[in-house]
Amino acid sequence: MSAALTLAAPDHLEKLDTLVAAFHQEAGITLGAEARRTGILPLLEGSPHGAAYLIGPPRAPIGYLVITFGWSLEFGGLDGFIDEIFVRPGVRGRGIASETLLALPRALAGAGLKALHLEVERSAEDKQRLYQRAGFKSRDNYMLMTKTF
């Protein structure tokens, strides 16, 4: 099973939307279908704010990853935030997520990315180990805080 990454384009909307809906259902995210598609489409149309990647063969993807971009003085420039990563349950445990997390920096190497961040539940020790194996480190003196509008 390959974790090859394909930059998602507008013709991937249906496949990506199906995967995102599956992840949102699993994660308990209650975003409606129209709002979900409204959030996905700009990423497929080349928004400078982020990108979506299909994991595996584009005609039958086994997962996806969404990265958003920002700017950080602390890290010296462009940084990214893994907003969502999902691998279909039937193919989990085969190293696909690990391979994806290792391939992503290579896919973004030419873009000048200085740092890559992600969020993980404090109680999800298995996911924390996965991210640590991929080179992510917790920042002991920091915690992610959010304000919604």
Disulfide bonds with the S-S distance in Angstrom:
none
